[in-house]
Amino acid sequence: MVTSDVRSVIQDDNTEVAFRIRRSSQFSKLISAYCEMKKIDDKTYRFLYDGKRLDPKQTPDDIEMEADGDQIDVMLEQDGGCKWQCEALNVA
């Protein structure tokens, strides 16, 4: 059985946490374990691989993770972002 070592990096405090996940396991397992360990709500953070948001139903095989040590970035969810664009376009 092939496994992939997936590293999650939290951007706000520069910590790295390594997890092992089977290539056929959904990322929801990894996300749940990470959030439980950090005592955070999974709805307030976003998990990205190669700059693209992970779907918790995806597996490492689905996104073609290649090797041990592939990195998943964890970022705080941000709302908004339209205000300055809308004002510049006189849409607001």
Backbone as XML, in Angstrom:
<?xml version="1.0"?>
<chain id="A" units="angstrom">
  <residue number="1" name="MET">
    <atom name="N" x="0.839" y="-1.175" z="0.000"/>
    <atom name="CA" x="0.000" y="0.000" z="0.000"/>
    <atom name="C" x="0.892" y="1.248" z="0.000"/>
  </residue>
  <residue number="2" name="VAL">
    <atom name="N" x="0.676" y="2.127" z="-0.946"/>
    <atom name="CA" x="1.485" y="3.329" z="-1.089"/>
    <atom name="C" x="0.900" y="4.434" z="-0.221"/>
  </residue>
  <residue number="3" name="THR">
    <atom name="N" x="1.761" y="5.154" z="0.490"/>
    <atom name="CA" x="1.302" y="6.297" z="1.282"/>
    <atom name="C" x="2.029" y="7.543" z="0.826"/>
  </residue>
  <residue number="4" name="SER">
    <atom name="N" x="1.450" y="8.672" z="1.154"/>
    <atom name="CA" x="2.070" y="9.945" z="0.827"/>
    <atom name="C" x="2.160" y="10.767" z="2.095"/>
  </residue>
  <residue number="5" name="ASP">
    <atom name="N" x="3.334" y="11.265" z="2.395"/>
    <atom name="CA" x="3.521" y="12.121" z="3.558"/>
    <atom name="C" x="3.154" y="13.532" z="3.147"/>
  </residue>
  <residue number="6" name="VAL">
    <atom name="N" x="2.113" y="14.063" z="3.737"/>
    <atom name="CA" x="1.614" y="15.377" z="3.376"/>
    <atom name="C" x="1.952" y="16.351" z="4.492"/>
  </residue>
  <residue number="7" name="ARG">
    <atom name="N" x="2.635" y="17.439" z="4.168"/>
    <atom name="CA" x="2.997" y="18.458" z="5.154"/>
    <atom name="C" x="2.054" y="19.643" z="5.057"/>
  </residue>
  <residue number="8" name="SER">
    <atom name="N" x="1.492" y="20.035" z="6.176"/>
    <atom name="CA" x="0.641" y="21.221" z="6.230"/>
    <atom name="C" x="1.425" y="22.361" z="6.844"/>
  </residue>
  <residue number="9" name="VAL">
    <atom name="N" x="1.350" y="23.524" z="6.244"/>
    <atom name="CA" x="2.071" y="24.685" z="6.772"/>
    <atom name="C" x="1.059" y="25.764" z="7.130"/>
  </residue>
  <residue number="10" name="ILE">
    <atom name="N" x="1.080" y="26.175" z="8.413"/>
    <atom name="CA" x="0.208" y="27.259" z="8.858"/>
    <atom name="C" x="0.935" y="28.567" z="8.616"/>
  </residue>
  <residue number="11" name="GLN">
    <atom name="N" x="0.332" y="29.443" z="7.853"/>
    <atom name="CA" x="0.978" y="30.698" z="7.477"/>
    <atom name="C" x="1.086" y="31.697" z="8.622"/>
  </residue>
  <residue number="12" name="ASP">
    <atom name="N" x="0.158" y="31.672" z="9.580"/>
    <atom name="CA" x="0.158" y="32.731" z="10.586"/>
    <atom name="C" x="1.197" y="32.563" z="11.683"/>
  </residue>
  <residue number="13" name="ASP">
    <atom name="N" x="1.651" y="31.347" z="11.955"/>
    <atom name="CA" x="2.678" y="31.204" z="12.991"/>
    <atom name="C" x="3.856" y="30.337" z="12.547"/>
  </residue>
  <residue number="14" name="ASN">
    <atom name="N" x="3.960" y="30.096" z="11.275"/>
    <atom name="CA" x="5.113" y="29.416" z="10.665"/>
    <atom name="C" x="5.436" y="28.042" z="11.250"/>
  </residue>
  <residue number="15" name="THR">
    <atom name="N" x="4.435" y="27.295" z="11.633"/>
    <atom name="CA" x="4.668" y="25.941" z="12.118"/>
    <atom name="C" x="4.391" y="24.942" z="11.007"/>
  </residue>
  <residue number="16" name="GLU">
    <atom name="N" x="5.074" y="23.809" z="11.068"/>
    <atom name="CA" x="4.860" y="22.732" z="10.109"/>
    <atom name="C" x="4.423" y="21.488" z="10.865"/>
  </residue>
  <residue number="17" name="VAL">
    <atom name="N" x="3.396" y="20.847" z="10.358"/>
    <atom name="CA" x="2.904" y="19.616" z="10.961"/>
    <atom name="C" x="2.853" y="18.561" z="9.867"/>
  </residue>
  <residue number="18" name="ALA">
    <atom name="N" x="3.522" y="17.408" z="10.092"/>
    <atom name="CA" x="3.550" y="16.336" z="9.090"/>
    <atom name="C" x="2.494" y="15.285" z="9.411"/>
  </residue>
  <residue number="19" name="PHE">
    <atom name="N" x="1.790" y="14.861" z="8.387"/>
    <atom name="CA" x="0.802" y="13.794" z="8.489"/>
    <atom name="C" x="1.111" y="12.753" z="7.431"/>
  </residue>
  <residue number="20" name="ARG">
    <atom name="N" x="0.725" y="11.514" z="7.686"/>
    <atom name="CA" x="0.773" y="10.481" z="6.655"/>
    <atom name="C" x="-0.660" y="10.182" z="6.270"/>
  </residue>
  <residue number="21" name="ILE">
    <atom name="N" x="-0.897" y="10.111" z="4.975"/>
    <atom name="CA" x="-2.239" y="9.848" z="4.473"/>
    <atom name="C" x="-2.136" y="8.887" z="3.300"/>
  </residue>
  <residue number="22" name="ARG">
    <atom name="N" x="-3.030" y="7.919" z="3.252"/>
    <atom name="CA" x="-3.049" y="6.985" z="2.114"/>
    <atom name="C" x="-3.459" y="7.731" z="0.862"/>
  </residue>
  <residue number="23" name="ARG">
    <atom name="N" x="-2.930" y="7.307" z="-0.265"/>
    <atom name="CA" x="-3.246" y="7.952" z="-1.540"/>
    <atom name="C" x="-4.735" y="7.884" z="-1.867"/>
  </residue>
  <residue number="24" name="SER">
    <atom name="N" x="-5.431" y="6.903" z="-1.301"/>
    <atom name="CA" x="-6.858" y="6.735" z="-1.588"/>
    <atom name="C" x="-7.759" y="7.348" z="-0.512"/>
  </residue>
  <residue number="25" name="SER">
    <atom name="N" x="-7.175" y="7.936" z="0.533"/>
    <atom name="CA" x="-7.967" y="8.541" z="1.616"/>
    <atom name="C" x="-8.350" y="9.975" z="1.270"/>
  </residue>
  <residue number="26" name="GLN">
    <atom name="N" x="-9.567" y="10.345" z="1.627"/>
    <atom name="CA" x="-10.015" y="11.709" z="1.373"/>
    <atom name="C" x="-9.292" y="12.688" z="2.301"/>
  </residue>
  <residue number="27" name="PHE">
    <atom name="N" x="-9.070" y="13.893" z="1.779"/>
    <atom name="CA" x="-8.402" y="14.923" z="2.571"/>
    <atom name="C" x="-9.227" y="15.342" z="3.785"/>
  </residue>
  <residue number="28" name="SER">
    <atom name="N" x="-10.509" y="15.031" z="3.803"/>
    <atom name="CA" x="-11.336" y="15.377" z="4.962"/>
    <atom name="C" x="-10.768" y="14.766" z="6.238"/>
  </residue>
  <residue number="29" name="LYS">
    <atom name="N" x="-10.170" y="13.584" z="6.136"/>
    <atom name="CA" x="-9.555" y="12.950" z="7.310"/>
    <atom name="C" x="-8.367" y="13.774" z="7.806"/>
  </residue>
  <residue number="30" name="LEU">
    <atom name="N" x="-7.533" y="14.215" z="6.893"/>
    <atom name="CA" x="-6.368" y="15.020" z="7.248"/>
    <atom name="C" x="-6.795" y="16.369" z="7.813"/>
  </residue>
  <residue number="31" name="ILE">
    <atom name="N" x="-7.774" y="16.998" z="7.170"/>
    <atom name="CA" x="-8.264" y="18.304" z="7.611"/>
    <atom name="C" x="-8.858" y="18.203" z="9.019"/>
  </residue>
  <residue number="32" name="SER">
    <atom name="N" x="-9.663" y="17.170" z="9.251"/>
    <atom name="CA" x="-10.271" y="16.977" z="10.578"/>
    <atom name="C" x="-9.212" y="16.757" z="11.649"/>
  </residue>
  <residue number="33" name="ALA">
    <atom name="N" x="-8.230" y="15.917" z="11.350"/>
    <atom name="CA" x="-7.164" y="15.631" z="12.320"/>
    <atom name="C" x="-6.365" y="16.893" z="12.627"/>
  </residue>
  <residue number="34" name="TYR">
    <atom name="N" x="-6.043" y="17.657" z="11.590"/>
    <atom name="CA" x="-5.274" y="18.887" z="11.770"/>
    <atom name="C" x="-6.052" y="19.896" z="12.622"/>
  </residue>
  <residue number="35" name="CYS">
    <atom name="N" x="-7.326" y="20.104" z="12.282"/>
    <atom name="CA" x="-8.146" y="21.083" z="12.999"/>
    <atom name="C" x="-8.379" y="20.662" z="14.446"/>
  </residue>
  <residue number="36" name="GLU">
    <atom name="N" x="-8.556" y="19.370" z="14.672"/>
    <atom name="CA" x="-8.732" y="18.880" z="16.042"/>
    <atom name="C" x="-7.456" y="19.106" z="16.856"/>
  </residue>
  <residue number="37" name="MET">
    <atom name="N" x="-6.309" y="18.819" z="16.246"/>
    <atom name="CA" x="-5.038" y="19.000" z="16.932"/>
    <atom name="C" x="-4.794" y="20.472" z="17.284"/>
  </residue>
  <residue number="38" name="LYS">
    <atom name="N" x="-5.126" y="21.375" z="16.353"/>
    <atom name="CA" x="-4.902" y="22.810" z="16.553"/>
    <atom name="C" x="-6.061" y="23.502" z="17.273"/>
  </residue>
  <residue number="39" name="LYS">
    <atom name="N" x="-7.142" y="22.743" z="17.514"/>
    <atom name="CA" x="-8.342" y="23.285" z="18.166"/>
    <atom name="C" x="-8.896" y="24.490" z="17.395"/>
  </residue>
  <residue number="40" name="ILE">
    <atom name="N" x="-9.057" y="24.289" z="16.083"/>
    <atom name="CA" x="-9.611" y="25.330" z="15.221"/>
    <atom name="C" x="-10.806" y="24.764" z="14.462"/>
  </residue>
  <residue number="41" name="ASP">
    <atom name="N" x="-11.659" y="25.651" z="13.978"/>
    <atom name="CA" x="-12.828" y="25.265" z="13.197"/>
    <atom name="C" x="-12.418" y="25.141" z="11.731"/>
  </residue>
  <residue number="42" name="ASP">
    <atom name="N" x="-12.693" y="23.989" z="11.130"/>
    <atom name="CA" x="-12.287" y="23.780" z="9.736"/>
    <atom name="C" x="-12.987" y="24.725" z="8.769"/>
  </residue>
  <residue number="43" name="LYS">
    <atom name="N" x="-14.070" y="25.355" z="9.194"/>
    <atom name="CA" x="-14.795" y="26.290" z="8.325"/>
    <atom name="C" x="-14.101" y="27.653" z="8.247"/>
  </residue>
  <residue number="44" name="THR">
    <atom name="N" x="-13.164" y="27.921" z="9.155"/>
    <atom name="CA" x="-12.502" y="29.227" z="9.167"/>
    <atom name="C" x="-11.138" y="29.204" z="8.481"/>
  </residue>
  <residue number="45" name="TYR">
    <atom name="N" x="-10.713" y="28.037" z="8.022"/>
    <atom name="CA" x="-9.420" y="27.908" z="7.353"/>
    <atom name="C" x="-9.588" y="27.275" z="5.988"/>
  </residue>
  <residue number="46" name="ARG">
    <atom name="N" x="-8.665" y="27.581" z="5.076"/>
    <atom name="CA" x="-8.664" y="27.026" z="3.730"/>
    <atom name="C" x="-7.387" y="26.239" z="3.533"/>
  </residue>
  <residue number="47" name="PHE">
    <atom name="N" x="-7.506" y="25.117" z="2.873"/>
    <atom name="CA" x="-6.384" y="24.224" z="2.613"/>
    <atom name="C" x="-6.109" y="24.251" z="1.113"/>
  </residue>
  <residue number="48" name="LEU">
    <atom name="N" x="-4.859" y="24.566" z="0.753"/>
    <atom name="CA" x="-4.484" y="24.749" z="-0.652"/>
    <atom name="C" x="-3.328" y="23.837" z="-1.022"/>
  </residue>
  <residue number="49" name="TYR">
    <atom name="N" x="-3.379" y="23.333" z="-2.254"/>
    <atom name="CA" x="-2.271" y="22.558" z="-2.805"/>
    <atom name="C" x="-1.927" y="23.170" z="-4.151"/>
  </residue>
  <residue number="50" name="ASP">
    <atom name="N" x="-0.694" y="23.542" z="-4.336"/>
    <atom name="CA" x="-0.250" y="24.236" z="-5.557"/>
    <atom name="C" x="-1.121" y="25.452" z="-5.860"/>
  </residue>
  <residue number="51" name="GLY">
    <atom name="N" x="-1.530" y="26.165" z="-4.807"/>
    <atom name="CA" x="-2.308" y="27.381" z="-4.973"/>
    <atom name="C" x="-3.783" y="27.169" z="-5.236"/>
  </residue>
  <residue number="52" name="LYS">
    <atom name="N" x="-4.230" y="25.922" z="-5.295"/>
    <atom name="CA" x="-5.636" y="25.625" z="-5.560"/>
    <atom name="C" x="-6.281" y="25.054" z="-4.308"/>
  </residue>
  <residue number="53" name="ARG">
    <atom name="N" x="-7.498" y="25.486" z="-4.058"/>
    <atom name="CA" x="-8.219" y="25.035" z="-2.864"/>
    <atom name="C" x="-8.525" y="23.544" z="-2.953"/>
  </residue>
  <residue number="54" name="LEU">
    <atom name="N" x="-8.265" y="22.838" z="-1.849"/>
    <atom name="CA" x="-8.559" y="21.409" z="-1.788"/>
    <atom name="C" x="-10.032" y="21.182" z="-1.481"/>
  </residue>
  <residue number="55" name="ASP">
    <atom name="N" x="-10.617" y="20.237" z="-2.185"/>
    <atom name="CA" x="-11.953" y="19.752" z="-1.860"/>
    <atom name="C" x="-11.747" y="18.625" z="-0.859"/>
  </residue>
  <residue number="56" name="PRO">
    <atom name="N" x="-12.395" y="18.669" z="0.304"/>
    <atom name="CA" x="-12.192" y="17.617" z="1.308"/>
    <atom name="C" x="-12.494" y="16.209" z="0.792"/>
  </residue>
  <residue number="57" name="LYS">
    <atom name="N" x="-13.269" y="16.104" z="-0.281"/>
    <atom name="CA" x="-13.598" y="14.788" z="-0.844"/>
    <atom name="C" x="-12.502" y="14.263" z="-1.766"/>
  </residue>
  <residue number="58" name="GLN">
    <atom name="N" x="-11.548" y="15.108" z="-2.124"/>
    <atom name="CA" x="-10.448" y="14.686" z="-2.990"/>
    <atom name="C" x="-9.468" y="13.807" z="-2.226"/>
  </residue>
  <residue number="59" name="THR">
    <atom name="N" x="-8.678" y="13.050" z="-2.987"/>
    <atom name="CA" x="-7.614" y="12.213" z="-2.434"/>
    <atom name="C" x="-6.286" y="12.668" z="-3.035"/>
  </residue>
  <residue number="60" name="PRO">
    <atom name="N" x="-5.159" y="12.250" z="-2.450"/>
    <atom name="CA" x="-3.868" y="12.577" z="-3.065"/>
    <atom name="C" x="-3.774" y="12.090" z="-4.516"/>
  </residue>
  <residue number="61" name="ASP">
    <atom name="N" x="-4.352" y="10.934" z="-4.821"/>
    <atom name="CA" x="-4.355" y="10.454" z="-6.207"/>
    <atom name="C" x="-5.157" y="11.373" z="-7.117"/>
  </residue>
  <residue number="62" name="ASP">
    <atom name="N" x="-6.290" y="11.892" z="-6.617"/>
    <atom name="CA" x="-7.138" y="12.776" z="-7.428"/>
    <atom name="C" x="-6.387" y="14.010" z="-7.913"/>
  </residue>
  <residue number="63" name="ILE">
    <atom name="N" x="-5.516" y="14.549" z="-7.063"/>
    <atom name="CA" x="-4.804" y="15.782" z="-7.438"/>
    <atom name="C" x="-3.371" y="15.496" z="-7.888"/>
  </residue>
  <residue number="64" name="GLU">
    <atom name="N" x="-3.066" y="14.215" z="-8.048"/>
    <atom name="CA" x="-1.770" y="13.763" z="-8.560"/>
    <atom name="C" x="-0.593" y="14.250" z="-7.719"/>
  </residue>
  <residue number="65" name="MET">
    <atom name="N" x="-0.724" y="14.116" z="-6.394"/>
    <atom name="CA" x="0.421" y="14.401" z="-5.522"/>
    <atom name="C" x="1.496" y="13.398" z="-5.881"/>
  </residue>
  <residue number="66" name="GLU">
    <atom name="N" x="2.722" y="13.874" z="-6.027"/>
    <atom name="CA" x="3.768" y="13.030" z="-6.578"/>
    <atom name="C" x="4.637" y="12.321" z="-5.560"/>
  </residue>
  <residue number="67" name="ALA">
    <atom name="N" x="4.977" y="12.951" z="-4.470"/>
    <atom name="CA" x="5.983" y="12.352" z="-3.595"/>
    <atom name="C" x="5.749" y="12.716" z="-2.142"/>
  </residue>
  <residue number="68" name="ASP">
    <atom name="N" x="6.504" y="12.027" z="-1.280"/>
    <atom name="CA" x="6.487" y="12.391" z="0.132"/>
    <atom name="C" x="6.961" y="13.830" z="0.275"/>
  </residue>
  <residue number="69" name="GLY">
    <atom name="N" x="6.381" y="14.533" z="1.236"/>
    <atom name="CA" x="6.805" y="15.897" z="1.504"/>
    <atom name="C" x="6.069" y="16.950" z="0.714"/>
  </residue>
  <residue number="70" name="ASP">
    <atom name="N" x="5.099" y="16.564" z="-0.131"/>
    <atom name="CA" x="4.311" y="17.579" z="-0.825"/>
    <atom name="C" x="3.621" y="18.446" z="0.219"/>
  </residue>
  <residue number="71" name="GLN">
    <atom name="N" x="3.545" y="19.716" z="-0.054"/>
    <atom name="CA" x="3.077" y="20.684" z="0.934"/>
    <atom name="C" x="1.643" y="21.110" z="0.690"/>
  </residue>
  <residue number="72" name="ILE">
    <atom name="N" x="0.877" y="21.164" z="1.769"/>
    <atom name="CA" x="-0.466" y="21.736" z="1.755"/>
    <atom name="C" x="-0.401" y="22.992" z="2.610"/>
  </residue>
  <residue number="73" name="ASP">
    <atom name="N" x="-0.827" y="24.110" z="2.056"/>
    <atom name="CA" x="-0.822" y="25.369" z="2.795"/>
    <atom name="C" x="-2.167" y="25.557" z="3.483"/>
  </residue>
  <residue number="74" name="VAL">
    <atom name="N" x="-2.124" y="26.077" z="4.700"/>
    <atom name="CA" x="-3.323" y="26.342" z="5.489"/>
    <atom name="C" x="-3.398" y="27.838" z="5.716"/>
  </residue>
  <residue number="75" name="MET">
    <atom name="N" x="-4.529" y="28.430" z="5.320"/>
    <atom name="CA" x="-4.687" y="29.876" z="5.445"/>
    <atom name="C" x="-6.036" y="30.212" z="6.051"/>
  </residue>
  <residue number="76" name="LEU">
    <atom name="N" x="-6.063" y="31.295" z="6.806"/>
    <atom name="CA" x="-7.300" y="31.787" z="7.388"/>
    <atom name="C" x="-8.222" y="32.254" z="6.270"/>
  </residue>
  <residue number="77" name="GLU">
    <atom name="N" x="-9.483" y="31.874" z="6.348"/>
    <atom name="CA" x="-10.479" y="32.297" z="5.364"/>
    <atom name="C" x="-10.626" y="33.808" z="5.414"/>
  </residue>
  <residue number="78" name="GLN">
    <atom name="N" x="-10.741" y="34.436" z="4.249"/>
    <atom name="CA" x="-10.923" y="35.884" z="4.177"/>
    <atom name="C" x="-12.189" y="36.181" z="3.396"/>
  </residue>
  <residue number="79" name="ASP">
    <atom name="N" x="-12.969" y="37.117" z="3.879"/>
    <atom name="CA" x="-14.188" y="37.547" z="3.198"/>
    <atom name="C" x="-13.945" y="38.880" z="2.522"/>
  </residue>
  <residue number="80" name="GLY">
    <atom name="N" x="-14.757" y="39.161" z="1.519"/>
    <atom name="CA" x="-14.706" y="40.466" z="0.880"/>
    <atom name="C" x="-13.690" y="40.536" z="-0.235"/>
  </residue>
  <residue number="81" name="GLY">
    <atom name="N" x="-13.212" y="41.735" z="-0.491"/>
    <atom name="CA" x="-12.216" y="41.937" z="-1.523"/>
    <atom name="C" x="-12.725" y="42.745" z="-2.697"/>
  </residue>
  <residue number="82" name="CYS">
    <atom name="N" x="-14.004" y="43.062" z="-2.708"/>
    <atom name="CA" x="-14.569" y="43.775" z="-3.846"/>
    <atom name="C" x="-14.584" y="45.287" z="-3.648"/>
  </residue>
  <residue number="83" name="LYS">
    <atom name="N" x="-14.502" y="45.744" z="-2.424"/>
    <atom name="CA" x="-14.733" y="47.164" z="-2.155"/>
    <atom name="C" x="-13.905" y="48.099" z="-3.031"/>
  </residue>
  <residue number="84" name="TRP">
    <atom name="N" x="-12.592" y="47.947" z="-3.051"/>
    <atom name="CA" x="-11.776" y="48.886" z="-3.833"/>
    <atom name="C" x="-12.015" y="48.714" z="-5.320"/>
  </residue>
  <residue number="85" name="GLN">
    <atom name="N" x="-12.252" y="47.487" z="-5.785"/>
    <atom name="CA" x="-12.525" y="47.267" z="-7.206"/>
    <atom name="C" x="-13.872" y="47.868" z="-7.583"/>
  </residue>
  <residue number="86" name="CYS">
    <atom name="N" x="-14.872" y="47.647" z="-6.736"/>
    <atom name="CA" x="-16.205" y="48.170" z="-7.020"/>
    <atom name="C" x="-16.211" y="49.693" z="-7.015"/>
  </residue>
  <residue number="87" name="GLU">
    <atom name="N" x="-15.491" y="50.296" z="-6.060"/>
    <atom name="CA" x="-15.412" y="51.756" z="-6.009"/>
    <atom name="C" x="-14.692" y="52.297" z="-7.237"/>
  </residue>
  <residue number="88" name="ALA">
    <atom name="N" x="-13.633" y="51.632" z="-7.659"/>
    <atom name="CA" x="-12.880" y="52.079" z="-8.837"/>
    <atom name="C" x="-13.733" y="51.994" z="-10.098"/>
  </residue>
  <residue number="89" name="LEU">
    <atom name="N" x="-14.633" y="51.035" z="-10.126"/>
    <atom name="CA" x="-15.496" y="50.857" z="-11.294"/>
    <atom name="C" x="-16.839" y="51.560" z="-11.129"/>
  </residue>
  <residue number="90" name="ASN">
    <atom name="N" x="-17.011" y="52.290" z="-10.013"/>
    <atom name="CA" x="-18.272" y="52.966" z="-9.685"/>
    <atom name="C" x="-19.447" y="51.998" z="-9.638"/>
  </residue>
  <residue number="91" name="VAL">
    <atom name="N" x="-19.202" y="50.799" z="-9.102"/>
    <atom name="CA" x="-20.246" y="49.787" z="-9.006"/>
    <atom name="C" x="-20.890" y="49.816" z="-7.629"/>
  </residue>
  <residue number="92" name="ALA">
    <atom name="N" x="-20.133" y="50.214" z="-6.613"/>
    <atom name="CA" x="-20.640" y="50.165" z="-5.229"/>
    <atom name="C" x="-21.693" y="51.216" z="-4.981"/>
  </residue>
</chain>
